[in-house]
Amino acid sequence: MTDAYRPNVFSAIAACVLIGLAGASAASPAITFGPPASQEIVHVAQIDPTVQIRSVDRLAGAVGSNPLMVAFDVMHLTDGDESRAVSAYLCDGQAIAVWLFGRFDGDHVTLVGEGATVDVAFDAGLAYGIVTLDDGDERLFVAPQAPQGAGLFRADEAIDGADYVGGWIVLADARQTGAVTLDGTIVESPTLDTESLEADGNVGSFYACCCGIVFPCRLECCVLR
């Protein structure tokens, strides 16, 4: 998909979302998107520890009609009115488990991960955009705010000398997908208990952080909603 075409797609997604939320009200405002905001693709843990977190938005949704899901934790920072950091996770529990990180200003960012690119816009408590897989497959998504107990979860565990990474996405209706990876390869897909934040797998037990945006987890990510 060409860059010139993407703003039209974002506008179409936004229009559909607004119509659905507002009952097709003619008074719904139009949303247009320019080019992606300036971004710095970095691991969020590299953020200056003196920068404070003002608030965190947690969003999660299905991608198309298949098992693929996407979730975002968007951290509003104190080093600028529009300064944000984001971590995202794309997973189907079978073949796709991709983490994406970025820092940006504005409402639109392109996140690049190992195996996928996510063009996403944030507006009115929603994230919506386009997932492009490495094989060129493009899929649209809309991710609303995640209620308590839903959203993005991550676990980093060292077991028998190997560093495993677990990631889970839980939707508002309690559907979930997740995977445990070793060196980027999925080794199993245990279910996350959203009460204990524990997932018992064949290689061991994983204890998830309720906020996927910084590692190790900052407590304020979990309590600022």
Residue frames as a rotation matrix with the C-alpha (Angstrom) as fourth column:
MET 1
0.578 0.816 0.000 0.00
0.816 -0.578 0.000 0.00
0.000 0.000 -1.000 0.00
THR 2
-0.183 -0.681 0.709 1.43
0.629 -0.635 -0.448 3.38
0.756 0.363 0.545 -0.98
ASP 3
-0.743 -0.169 -0.648 2.01
0.640 -0.466 -0.612 6.15
-0.198 -0.869 0.454 1.53
ALA 4
-0.910 0.413 0.024 -0.35
-0.374 -0.846 0.380 8.42
0.177 0.337 0.925 -0.40
TYR 5
-0.239 0.865 -0.442 -3.14
-0.102 0.430 0.897 5.88
0.966 0.260 -0.014 0.00
ARG 6
-0.584 -0.064 -0.810 -2.74
0.676 0.514 -0.528 5.35
0.449 -0.856 -0.257 3.75
PRO 7
-0.962 0.259 -0.086 -4.33
-0.150 -0.766 -0.625 8.65
-0.227 -0.589 0.776 4.91
ASN 8
-0.359 0.876 -0.322 -7.46
-0.796 -0.107 0.595 7.74
0.487 0.471 0.736 2.92
VAL 9
-0.180 0.247 -0.952 -7.59
0.226 0.952 0.204 4.33
0.957 -0.179 -0.228 4.58
PHE 10
-0.860 -0.156 -0.487 -7.19
0.505 -0.116 -0.855 5.87
0.077 -0.981 0.178 8.04
SER 11
-0.803 0.596 -0.032 -9.99
-0.590 -0.801 -0.098 8.32
-0.084 -0.060 0.995 7.25
ALA 12
-0.165 0.758 -0.631 -12.22
-0.520 0.477 0.709 5.48
0.838 0.445 0.315 6.10
ILE 13
-0.414 -0.038 -0.910 -11.55
0.592 0.748 -0.300 3.48
0.691 -0.663 -0.287 9.27
ALA 14
-0.972 0.010 -0.236 -12.19
0.179 -0.620 -0.764 6.56
-0.154 -0.784 0.601 11.41
ALA 15
-0.583 0.804 -0.115 -15.45
-0.761 -0.492 0.422 7.26
0.283 0.334 0.899 9.61
CYS 16
-0.087 0.537 -0.839 -16.68
-0.060 0.838 0.543 3.70
0.994 0.097 -0.041 10.16
VAL 17
-0.626 -0.220 -0.748 -15.73
0.688 0.297 -0.663 3.82
0.367 -0.929 -0.035 13.83
LEU 18
-0.967 0.244 -0.076 -17.44
-0.180 -0.862 -0.474 7.16
-0.181 -0.444 0.877 14.38
ILE 19
-0.343 0.885 -0.315 -20.60
-0.697 -0.015 0.717 6.01
0.629 0.466 0.622 12.60
GLY 20
-0.144 0.254 -0.956 -20.70
0.333 0.923 0.195 2.89
0.932 -0.290 -0.217 14.72
LEU 21
-0.728 -0.222 -0.648 -20.16
0.677 -0.084 -0.732 4.77
0.108 -0.971 0.211 17.97
ALA 22
-0.885 0.339 -0.318 -22.47
-0.213 -0.903 -0.372 7.65
-0.414 -0.262 0.872 17.20
GLY 23
-0.161 0.888 0.431 -25.30
0.470 0.453 -0.758 5.72
-0.868 0.080 -0.490 15.60
ALA 24
-0.289 -0.048 0.956 -24.58
0.955 -0.080 0.285 7.20
0.063 0.996 0.069 12.18
SER 25
0.451 0.440 -0.777 -25.02
0.572 -0.811 -0.127 10.73
-0.685 -0.387 -0.617 13.49
ALA 26
0.603 -0.177 0.778 -24.53
0.686 -0.383 -0.618 13.37
0.408 0.907 -0.110 10.80
ALA 27
0.911 -0.223 0.347 -22.87
-0.335 -0.892 0.305 15.57
0.241 -0.394 -0.887 13.40
SER 28
0.725 -0.687 0.056 -19.87
0.513 0.592 0.621 13.25
-0.460 -0.421 0.782 13.79
PRO 29
0.550 -0.558 -0.621 -16.67
-0.540 -0.805 0.245 15.21
-0.637 0.201 -0.744 13.21
ALA 30
0.922 -0.322 -0.218 -14.42
-0.043 0.472 -0.881 14.37
0.386 0.821 0.421 10.28
ILE 31
0.580 -0.802 0.143 -10.96
-0.144 0.071 0.987 13.06
-0.802 -0.593 -0.074 11.06
THR 32
0.920 -0.367 -0.135 -8.11
-0.109 0.091 -0.990 13.44
0.376 0.926 0.044 8.60
PHE 33
0.666 -0.745 0.032 -4.51
0.317 0.321 0.892 12.34
-0.675 -0.584 0.450 8.88
GLY 34
0.694 -0.572 -0.437 -1.36
-0.719 -0.530 -0.449 13.84
0.026 0.626 -0.779 7.50
PRO 35
0.187 -0.712 -0.677 2.01
-0.284 0.621 -0.731 12.08
0.940 0.329 -0.086 7.25
PRO 36
0.512 -0.023 -0.858 3.26
0.684 0.616 0.392 10.04
0.519 -0.788 0.331 10.21
ALA 37
0.949 -0.209 0.238 4.51
-0.310 -0.765 0.565 12.04
0.064 -0.610 -0.790 13.17
SER 38
0.043 -0.994 -0.097 8.23
-0.720 0.036 -0.693 12.11
0.693 0.099 -0.714 13.84
GLN 39
0.950 0.304 0.071 9.22
-0.280 0.727 0.627 8.92
0.139 -0.615 0.776 15.59
GLU 40
-0.148 -0.983 0.107 12.16
-0.941 0.107 -0.320 7.30
0.303 -0.148 -0.941 17.23
ILE 41
0.692 0.404 -0.598 12.10
-0.299 0.915 0.273 3.51
0.657 -0.011 0.754 17.18
VAL 42
-0.479 -0.826 0.295 13.68
-0.617 0.078 -0.783 2.60
0.624 -0.558 -0.547 20.49
HIS 43
-0.268 0.329 -0.905 13.14
0.655 0.751 0.079 0.10
0.706 -0.572 -0.417 23.24
VAL 44
0.533 0.603 0.594 10.98
0.046 -0.722 0.690 1.98
0.845 -0.340 -0.412 25.72
ALA 45
0.759 -0.294 -0.581 13.29
0.648 0.254 0.718 1.00
-0.064 -0.921 0.384 28.56
GLN 46
-0.281 -0.923 0.265 15.81
0.938 -0.322 -0.130 3.44
0.205 0.212 0.956 27.08
ILE 47
0.478 0.511 0.714 13.64
0.314 -0.859 0.404 6.43
0.820 0.031 -0.571 28.05
ASP 48
-0.540 -0.665 0.515 15.37
-0.186 -0.503 -0.844 8.78
0.821 -0.552 0.148 30.47
PRO 49
-0.341 0.432 -0.835 14.35
0.799 0.601 -0.016 7.50
0.495 -0.672 -0.550 33.93
THR 50
-0.863 0.031 -0.505 13.86
0.307 -0.761 -0.572 11.12
-0.401 -0.648 0.647 35.05
VAL 51
-0.747 0.660 -0.082 10.96
-0.460 -0.423 0.781 11.46
0.480 0.621 0.619 32.61
GLN 52
-0.740 0.544 0.395 7.69
-0.264 0.305 -0.915 10.97
-0.618 -0.782 -0.082 34.50
ILE 53
-0.822 0.550 0.148 4.59
0.471 0.510 0.720 9.19
0.320 0.661 -0.678 33.27
ARG 54
-0.793 0.581 0.181 1.46
-0.609 -0.765 -0.211 11.34
0.016 -0.278 0.960 33.24
SER 55
0.220 0.883 0.414 -0.98
-0.712 0.436 -0.551 8.61
-0.667 -0.173 0.724 32.20
VAL 56
-0.880 -0.453 0.141 -1.21
-0.264 0.714 0.648 5.33
-0.394 0.533 -0.748 30.32
ASP 57
0.181 0.904 -0.387 -3.77
-0.949 0.058 -0.308 4.31
-0.257 0.423 0.869 27.69
ARG 58
-0.737 -0.325 0.592 -4.32
-0.222 0.944 0.243 0.57
-0.639 0.048 -0.768 27.27
LEU 59
0.179 0.763 -0.621 -6.02
-0.906 -0.118 -0.407 -0.56
-0.383 0.635 0.670 24.06
ALA 60
-0.775 -0.396 0.493 -6.65
-0.217 0.899 0.381 -3.98
-0.594 0.188 -0.782 22.55
GLY 61
0.269 0.906 -0.326 -8.62
-0.734 -0.026 -0.679 -5.37
-0.623 0.422 0.658 19.63
ALA 62
0.301 -0.065 0.951 -8.96
0.417 0.906 -0.070 -8.09
-0.858 0.417 0.300 17.01
VAL 63
-0.459 -0.478 -0.749 -7.29
-0.564 -0.495 0.661 -7.78
-0.686 0.726 -0.042 13.62
GLY 64
-0.572 0.346 -0.744 -9.72
-0.680 0.307 0.666 -8.83
0.458 0.887 0.060 10.92
SER 65
0.490 0.861 0.136 -11.79
-0.836 0.420 0.353 -11.97
0.247 -0.287 0.926 11.42
ASN 66
0.319 -0.461 -0.828 -8.92
0.072 0.883 -0.464 -14.33
0.945 0.089 0.315 12.26
PRO 67
0.645 -0.024 -0.764 -7.23
0.733 0.300 0.610 -15.13
0.214 -0.954 0.211 15.61
LEU 68
-0.390 -0.879 0.273 -4.76
0.749 -0.476 -0.461 -12.26
0.535 0.025 0.844 15.19
MET 69
0.766 0.558 -0.319 -5.00
0.638 -0.594 0.490 -9.55
0.084 -0.579 -0.811 17.87
VAL 70
-0.230 -0.819 0.525 -3.13
0.511 -0.561 -0.651 -6.33
0.828 0.119 0.548 18.61
ALA 71
0.709 0.398 -0.583 -2.67
0.703 -0.325 0.632 -4.38
0.062 -0.858 -0.510 21.83
PHE 72
-0.027 -0.669 0.743 -1.06
0.314 -0.711 -0.629 -1.07
0.949 0.217 0.229 22.73
ASP 73
0.435 0.057 -0.898 0.17
0.860 -0.323 0.396 0.56
-0.267 -0.945 -0.189 25.91
VAL 74
0.170 -0.298 0.939 0.59
0.538 -0.770 -0.342 4.28
0.825 0.564 0.029 25.24
MET 75
0.108 -0.264 -0.958 2.52
0.968 -0.190 0.162 6.21
-0.224 -0.946 0.235 27.88
HIS 76
0.713 0.156 0.683 2.01
0.336 -0.932 -0.137 9.99
0.615 0.327 -0.717 28.04
LEU 77
-0.033 -0.884 -0.466 5.29
0.969 0.087 -0.233 11.55
0.247 -0.459 0.853 29.17
THR 78
0.666 0.281 -0.691 6.09
0.582 -0.775 0.246 14.78
-0.466 -0.566 -0.680 30.96
ASP 79
-0.359 -0.892 -0.275 8.82
0.451 -0.424 0.785 15.96
-0.817 0.157 0.555 28.56
GLY 80
-0.986 0.102 -0.129 6.31
-0.164 -0.578 0.799 17.50
0.007 0.809 0.587 26.12
ASP 81
-0.326 0.942 0.078 2.57
-0.790 -0.226 -0.569 18.11
-0.519 -0.247 0.818 25.72
GLU 82
0.653 0.595 -0.468 2.29
-0.757 0.507 -0.412 15.50
-0.008 0.624 0.781 22.94
SER 83
-0.374 -0.894 -0.247 5.26
-0.861 0.434 -0.266 13.32
0.345 0.113 -0.932 23.89
ARG 84
0.658 0.622 0.423 4.34
-0.719 0.686 0.111 9.65
-0.221 -0.378 0.899 24.02
ALA 85
-0.681 -0.723 -0.116 6.00
-0.730 0.656 0.191 6.25
-0.062 0.214 -0.975 24.11
VAL 86
0.465 0.884 -0.054 4.23
-0.880 0.455 -0.138 3.12
-0.097 0.112 0.989 22.96
SER 87
-0.820 -0.526 0.225 4.71
-0.461 0.840 0.285 -0.60
-0.339 0.130 -0.932 23.06
ALA 88
0.243 0.889 -0.389 2.57
-0.966 0.184 -0.183 -2.87
-0.091 0.420 0.903 20.95
TYR 89
-0.677 -0.373 0.635 2.13
-0.344 0.923 0.174 -6.60
-0.650 -0.101 -0.753 20.61
LEU 90
0.092 0.620 -0.780 0.78
-0.993 0.119 -0.023 -8.50
0.079 0.776 0.626 17.63
CYS 91
-0.817 -0.401 0.415 -0.08
-0.496 0.855 -0.152 -12.14
-0.294 -0.330 -0.897 18.22
ASP 92
0.067 0.852 -0.519 -2.22
-0.859 0.313 0.404 -15.02
0.507 0.419 0.753 16.98
GLY 93
0.327 0.026 0.945 -0.92
-0.799 0.542 0.262 -17.66
-0.505 -0.840 0.198 19.39
GLN 94
0.865 0.060 0.498 0.24
0.163 0.905 -0.392 -19.83
-0.475 0.421 0.773 16.50
ALA 95
0.336 -0.734 0.590 2.77
0.938 0.206 -0.278 -18.26
0.082 0.647 0.758 14.15
ILE 96
0.052 -0.243 0.969 2.85
0.293 -0.924 -0.247 -14.53
0.955 0.297 0.024 14.93
ALA 97
0.691 0.062 -0.720 4.27
0.716 -0.198 0.670 -12.96
-0.101 -0.978 -0.181 18.10
VAL 98
-0.110 -0.690 0.715 5.77
0.750 -0.530 -0.395 -9.55
0.652 0.493 0.576 17.36
TRP 99
0.316 0.097 -0.944 6.72
0.778 -0.596 0.199 -6.78
-0.543 -0.797 -0.264 19.80
LEU 100
0.041 -0.253 0.967 6.95
0.751 -0.631 -0.197 -3.21
0.660 0.734 0.164 18.50
PHE 101
0.167 -0.088 -0.982 8.22
0.851 -0.491 0.188 -0.12
-0.498 -0.867 -0.007 20.30
GLY 102
-0.177 -0.289 0.941 8.36
0.766 -0.640 -0.052 3.58
0.618 0.712 0.335 19.50
ARG 103
-0.246 0.107 -0.963 8.33
0.688 -0.681 -0.251 7.12
-0.683 -0.724 0.094 20.73
PHE 104
-0.480 0.195 0.855 6.39
0.782 -0.347 0.518 9.84
0.398 0.917 0.014 18.93
ASP 105
-0.784 0.349 -0.514 4.53
0.007 -0.822 -0.569 13.13
-0.621 -0.450 0.642 19.02
GLY 106
-0.598 0.628 -0.498 1.02
-0.790 -0.360 0.496 13.67
0.132 0.690 0.712 17.68
ASP 107
0.140 0.798 0.586 -1.62
-0.759 0.467 -0.453 11.03
-0.635 -0.382 0.671 16.98
HIS 108
0.959 0.179 -0.218 -0.09
-0.282 0.641 -0.714 8.83
0.011 0.747 0.665 14.26
VAL 109
0.046 -0.980 0.196 2.98
-0.860 0.061 0.507 6.59
-0.509 -0.192 -0.839 14.30
THR 110
0.655 0.019 -0.755 4.45
-0.509 0.749 -0.423 3.76
0.558 0.662 0.501 12.27
LEU 111
0.345 -0.489 0.801 5.87
-0.760 0.355 0.545 0.95
-0.551 -0.796 -0.249 14.40
VAL 112
0.361 -0.337 -0.869 8.33
-0.701 0.517 -0.492 -1.51
0.615 0.787 -0.050 12.87
GLY 113
0.376 -0.209 0.903 8.95
-0.727 0.538 0.427 -4.93
-0.575 -0.817 0.050 14.39
GLU 114
-0.757 -0.653 -0.027 10.56
-0.566 0.635 0.525 -8.23
-0.326 0.413 -0.850 13.43
GLY 115
-0.829 0.428 0.359 7.89
0.512 0.839 0.182 -9.62
-0.224 0.335 -0.915 11.13
ALA 116
0.162 0.948 0.273 5.35
0.979 -0.189 0.075 -6.83
0.123 0.255 -0.959 10.92
THR 117
-0.940 -0.269 0.209 4.72
0.252 -0.962 -0.106 -3.10
0.229 -0.047 0.972 10.61
VAL 118
-0.050 0.941 -0.334 1.82
0.991 0.005 -0.134 -1.34
-0.124 -0.337 -0.933 12.31
ASP 119
-0.815 -0.012 0.579 0.53
0.169 -0.961 0.218 2.03
0.554 0.275 0.785 11.08
VAL 120
-0.169 0.738 -0.654 -1.67
0.966 0.256 0.040 3.30
0.196 -0.625 -0.756 13.88
ALA 121
-0.505 0.141 0.851 -3.61
-0.103 -0.989 0.103 6.43
0.857 -0.036 0.515 14.76
PHE 122
-0.619 0.280 -0.734 -4.90
0.784 0.270 -0.559 7.25
0.042 -0.921 -0.387 18.24
ASP 123
-0.811 0.415 0.413 -8.08
-0.307 -0.902 0.303 9.27
0.498 0.119 0.859 18.68
ALA 124
-0.033 0.926 0.377 -11.09
-0.886 -0.202 0.417 9.43
0.462 -0.320 0.827 21.00
GLY 125
0.059 0.018 0.998 -10.02
-0.819 0.572 0.038 6.43
-0.570 -0.820 0.049 23.08
LEU 126
0.906 0.237 0.351 -9.38
0.003 0.826 -0.564 4.22
-0.424 0.512 0.747 20.06
ALA 127
-0.333 -0.918 -0.216 -6.40
-0.465 -0.040 0.884 2.92
-0.820 0.395 -0.414 18.14
TYR 128
0.677 0.566 0.470 -7.01
0.139 0.528 -0.838 2.07
-0.722 0.633 0.279 14.50
GLY 129
0.107 -0.700 -0.706 -4.93
-0.845 -0.439 0.307 1.43
-0.525 0.564 -0.638 11.44
ILE 130
0.779 0.048 -0.625 -3.21
-0.526 0.592 -0.610 -1.16
0.341 0.804 0.486 9.29
VAL 131
0.327 -0.690 0.646 -1.08
-0.355 0.544 0.760 -4.19
-0.876 -0.478 -0.067 10.11
THR 132
0.660 -0.216 -0.720 1.33
-0.699 0.177 -0.693 -5.20
0.277 0.960 -0.034 7.34
LEU 133
0.740 -0.395 0.545 2.95
-0.031 0.789 0.614 -8.61
-0.672 -0.471 0.572 7.70
ASP 134
-0.196 -0.953 -0.229 6.31
-0.390 -0.138 0.910 -9.41
-0.900 0.268 -0.345 6.12
ASP 135
-0.555 0.029 0.831 4.60
0.620 0.680 0.391 -11.38
-0.554 0.733 -0.395 3.36
GLY 136
-0.976 0.138 0.168 2.77
0.010 -0.745 0.667 -8.21
0.217 0.652 0.726 2.30
ASP 137
-0.227 0.943 -0.244 -0.58
0.792 0.325 0.518 -9.21
0.567 -0.076 -0.820 3.80
GLU 138
-0.904 -0.021 0.427 -2.41
-0.149 -0.921 -0.360 -6.07
0.401 -0.389 0.830 5.04
ARG 139
-0.213 0.838 -0.502 -5.19
0.812 0.438 0.387 -6.15
0.544 -0.325 -0.774 7.63
LEU 140
-0.242 0.243 0.939 -7.25
-0.276 -0.945 0.174 -3.39
0.930 -0.217 0.296 9.23
PHE 141
-0.369 0.145 -0.918 -7.92
0.818 0.519 -0.247 -3.16
0.441 -0.842 -0.310 12.95
VAL 142
0.109 0.364 0.925 -9.74
-0.369 -0.849 0.378 -1.12
0.923 -0.383 0.042 15.57
ALA 143
-0.353 -0.310 -0.883 -8.63
0.673 0.571 -0.470 -1.40
0.650 -0.760 0.007 19.21
PRO 144
0.503 0.601 0.621 -10.79
-0.043 -0.700 0.713 0.23
0.863 -0.385 -0.326 21.90
GLN 145
-0.166 -0.491 0.855 -9.80
-0.887 -0.306 -0.347 1.03
0.432 -0.816 -0.384 25.47
ALA 146
-0.283 -0.003 -0.959 -9.15
0.157 0.986 -0.050 -2.11
0.946 -0.164 -0.279 27.48
PRO 147
0.634 0.548 0.546 -11.06
-0.469 -0.290 0.834 -2.40
0.616 -0.785 0.073 30.79
GLN 148
-0.011 -0.610 0.792 -9.49
-0.986 0.136 0.092 -3.61
-0.164 -0.780 -0.603 34.01
GLY 149
0.166 -0.002 0.986 -8.23
-0.239 0.970 0.043 -7.15
-0.957 -0.243 0.160 33.54
ALA 150
0.769 0.079 0.634 -7.78
0.570 0.362 -0.737 -6.75
-0.288 0.929 0.234 29.79
GLY 151
0.816 -0.471 -0.336 -5.07
-0.544 -0.822 -0.169 -5.31
-0.197 0.320 -0.927 27.58
LEU 152
0.486 -0.761 -0.429 -1.39
-0.309 0.310 -0.899 -6.08
0.818 0.570 -0.085 27.10
PHE 153
0.850 -0.233 0.473 0.62
-0.407 0.279 0.870 -8.35
-0.335 -0.931 0.142 29.40
ARG 154
0.452 -0.778 -0.436 4.25
-0.427 0.240 -0.872 -9.45
0.783 0.580 -0.224 29.31
ALA 155
0.901 -0.281 0.329 6.52
-0.193 0.420 0.887 -11.82
-0.388 -0.863 0.325 31.21
ASP 156
0.361 -0.872 -0.331 10.30
-0.627 0.036 -0.778 -12.11
0.690 0.488 -0.534 30.99
GLU 157
0.826 -0.011 0.563 11.59
-0.457 0.572 0.681 -15.30
-0.330 -0.820 0.468 32.59
ALA 158
-0.137 -0.901 -0.411 15.02
-0.910 0.279 -0.306 -16.95
0.391 0.333 -0.858 32.69
ILE 159
0.724 0.421 0.547 14.51
-0.584 0.795 0.161 -20.72
-0.367 -0.436 0.822 32.87
ASP 160
0.650 -0.537 0.538 17.41
0.448 0.842 0.299 -23.19
-0.614 0.046 0.788 32.81
GLY 161
-0.331 -0.911 -0.247 19.69
0.391 -0.370 0.843 -20.52
-0.859 0.183 0.478 31.41
ALA 162
-0.622 0.192 0.759 17.34
0.752 -0.125 0.648 -19.55
0.219 0.973 -0.067 28.57
ASP 163
-0.833 0.308 -0.460 15.58
-0.063 -0.878 -0.474 -16.17
-0.550 -0.366 0.751 28.32
TYR 164
-0.501 0.765 0.405 11.91
0.860 0.388 0.332 -16.62
0.097 0.515 -0.852 27.50
VAL 165
-0.939 0.316 -0.135 9.46
-0.300 -0.945 -0.128 -13.81
-0.168 -0.079 0.983 26.67
GLY 166
-0.522 0.840 0.148 5.75
0.834 0.539 -0.117 -14.27
-0.178 0.063 -0.982 27.16
GLY 167
-0.948 0.282 -0.149 3.15
-0.302 -0.942 0.144 -11.95
-0.100 0.181 0.978 25.70
TRP 168
-0.542 0.834 0.101 -0.64
0.819 0.552 -0.160 -11.97
-0.189 -0.005 -0.982 26.00
ILE 169
-0.885 0.433 0.172 -3.51
-0.341 -0.854 0.394 -9.88
0.317 0.290 0.903 24.69
VAL 170
-0.644 0.741 -0.191 -6.83
0.714 0.491 -0.499 -10.01
-0.276 -0.458 -0.845 26.54
LEU 171
-0.696 0.474 0.539 -9.90
0.143 -0.644 0.751 -8.37
0.703 0.600 0.381 24.98
ALA 172
-0.646 0.498 0.579 -12.83
-0.748 -0.565 -0.349 -6.79
0.153 -0.658 0.737 26.81
ASP 173
0.450 0.871 -0.196 -14.97
-0.821 0.490 0.292 -9.91
0.351 0.029 0.936 26.18
ALA 174
0.449 -0.386 0.806 -12.25
-0.614 0.522 0.593 -12.06
-0.649 -0.761 -0.003 27.86
ARG 175
0.962 -0.239 0.133 -11.00
0.261 0.653 -0.711 -13.61
0.083 0.719 0.690 24.62
GLN 176
0.542 -0.833 -0.109 -7.24
-0.537 -0.443 0.718 -13.85
-0.647 -0.331 -0.687 24.66
THR 177
0.891 -0.443 -0.100 -4.25
0.213 0.602 -0.769 -14.92
0.401 0.664 0.631 22.64
GLY 178
0.660 -0.712 0.240 -0.63
-0.688 -0.445 0.572 -15.25
-0.300 -0.543 -0.784 23.66
ALA 179
0.811 -0.475 -0.342 2.66
0.152 0.734 -0.662 -16.96
0.565 0.485 0.667 23.13
VAL 180
0.682 -0.730 0.036 5.97
-0.167 -0.107 0.980 -17.71
-0.712 -0.675 -0.195 24.82
THR 181
0.911 -0.394 -0.121 9.00
-0.108 0.054 -0.993 -17.21
0.397 0.918 0.007 22.61
LEU 182
0.504 -0.863 0.015 12.67
0.258 0.167 0.952 -18.13
-0.824 -0.476 0.307 22.78
ASP 183
-0.618 -0.776 -0.125 14.96
0.201 -0.310 0.929 -16.14
-0.760 0.549 0.348 20.48
GLY 184
-0.570 0.447 -0.689 11.87
-0.725 -0.668 0.166 -14.91
-0.386 0.594 0.705 18.64
THR 185
-0.664 0.325 -0.673 10.44
-0.299 0.710 0.638 -18.38
0.685 0.625 -0.374 17.97
ILE 186
0.175 0.821 0.544 7.14
-0.945 -0.015 0.327 -19.46
0.277 -0.571 0.773 19.52
VAL 187
-0.830 -0.495 -0.257 7.64
-0.383 0.840 -0.383 -22.48
0.405 -0.219 -0.887 21.78
GLU 188
-0.610 0.714 -0.345 4.20
0.782 0.612 -0.118 -22.69
0.126 -0.342 -0.931 23.39
SER 189
-0.591 0.505 0.629 1.00
-0.178 -0.842 0.509 -20.72
0.787 0.188 0.587 23.99
PRO 190
-0.665 0.340 -0.665 -0.19
0.732 0.474 -0.489 -21.12
0.149 -0.812 -0.564 27.59
THR 191
0.263 0.853 0.452 -3.33
0.533 -0.519 0.668 -19.36
0.804 0.065 -0.591 28.80
LEU 192
-0.789 -0.499 0.358 -2.89
0.045 -0.628 -0.777 -16.36
0.612 -0.597 0.518 31.09
ASP 193
-0.013 0.729 -0.685 -4.87
0.977 0.154 0.145 -16.34
0.211 -0.667 -0.714 34.32
THR 194
-0.139 -0.030 0.990 -6.00
0.285 -0.959 0.011 -12.70
0.949 0.283 0.141 34.47
GLU 195
0.904 0.410 0.121 -6.59
-0.017 -0.249 0.968 -12.88
0.427 -0.877 -0.218 38.21
SER 196
0.734 -0.672 -0.094 -3.14
0.344 0.250 0.905 -14.12
-0.585 -0.697 0.415 39.25
LEU 197
0.719 -0.446 -0.533 -1.36
-0.689 -0.556 -0.465 -12.92
-0.089 0.702 -0.707 36.08
GLU 198
-0.283 -0.782 0.556 0.27
-0.587 0.599 0.545 -16.35
-0.759 -0.172 -0.628 35.90
ALA 199
0.605 0.379 -0.700 0.57
-0.784 0.435 -0.443 -18.68
0.136 0.817 0.561 32.94
ASP 200
0.136 -0.519 0.844 1.70
-0.458 0.722 0.518 -22.28
-0.878 -0.457 -0.139 33.46
GLY 201
0.550 -0.023 -0.835 3.50
-0.826 0.136 -0.547 -23.69
0.127 0.990 0.056 30.46
ASN 202
0.939 -0.214 -0.270 5.46
0.187 0.974 -0.124 -26.79
0.290 0.066 0.955 29.62
VAL 203
0.063 -0.993 0.099 8.78
0.422 -0.063 -0.905 -24.99
0.905 0.098 0.415 30.11
GLY 204
-0.777 -0.327 -0.537 7.76
0.615 -0.211 -0.760 -23.35
0.135 -0.921 0.365 33.38
SER 205
0.306 0.879 -0.367 5.54
0.926 -0.364 -0.100 -20.75
-0.221 -0.309 -0.925 35.02
PHE 206
-0.588 -0.422 0.690 5.37
0.625 -0.778 0.056 -17.18
0.514 0.464 0.722 33.77
TYR 207
0.006 0.526 -0.851 4.36
0.867 -0.427 -0.258 -14.21
-0.499 -0.736 -0.459 35.90
ALA 208
-0.069 0.049 0.996 3.10
0.877 -0.473 0.083 -11.35
0.475 0.880 -0.010 33.76
CYS 209
-0.832 -0.129 -0.540 3.31
0.343 -0.885 -0.316 -7.62
-0.437 -0.448 0.780 34.25
CYS 210
0.121 0.989 0.084 0.00
0.765 -0.039 -0.642 -5.85
-0.632 0.142 -0.762 33.79
CYS 211
0.788 0.095 -0.608 1.63
-0.237 -0.864 -0.444 -3.13
-0.567 0.494 -0.659 31.72
GLY 212
0.607 -0.523 0.598 3.69
0.725 0.673 -0.147 -3.95
-0.326 0.523 0.788 28.69
ILE 213
0.952 -0.083 0.295 5.22
0.119 -0.787 -0.605 -0.56
0.283 0.611 -0.740 28.16
VAL 214
0.271 -0.919 0.288 8.42
-0.835 -0.373 -0.405 -0.64
0.480 -0.131 -0.868 30.19
PHE 215
0.863 -0.084 -0.499 10.56
0.221 0.950 0.222 -3.48
0.455 -0.302 0.838 31.39
PRO 216
-0.783 0.441 -0.440 11.00
0.609 0.689 -0.393 -3.95
0.130 -0.575 -0.808 34.24
CYS 217
0.057 0.949 0.309 7.45
0.747 -0.246 0.618 -2.87
0.663 0.195 -0.723 34.95
ARG 218
-0.926 -0.172 0.336 6.81
-0.061 -0.811 -0.582 0.52
0.373 -0.559 0.741 36.52
LEU 219
-0.665 0.691 -0.282 3.99
0.672 0.390 -0.629 0.32
-0.325 -0.608 -0.724 39.04
GLU 220
-0.452 0.525 -0.721 2.47
-0.209 -0.848 -0.487 3.62
-0.867 -0.069 0.493 37.89
CYS 221
-0.837 0.177 -0.517 1.74
-0.509 0.094 0.856 2.08
0.200 0.980 0.011 34.49
CYS 222
-0.740 0.532 -0.411 -0.63
0.493 0.845 0.206 -0.32
0.457 -0.050 -0.888 36.18
VAL 223
-0.345 0.611 -0.713 -2.47
0.832 -0.152 -0.533 2.21
-0.434 -0.777 -0.456 38.34
LEU 224
-0.537 0.171 -0.826 -2.76
-0.301 -0.954 -0.002 5.20
-0.788 0.248 0.564 36.01
ARG 225
-0.488 0.468 0.736 -5.77
0.766 0.634 0.104 4.43
-0.418 0.615 -0.668 33.82
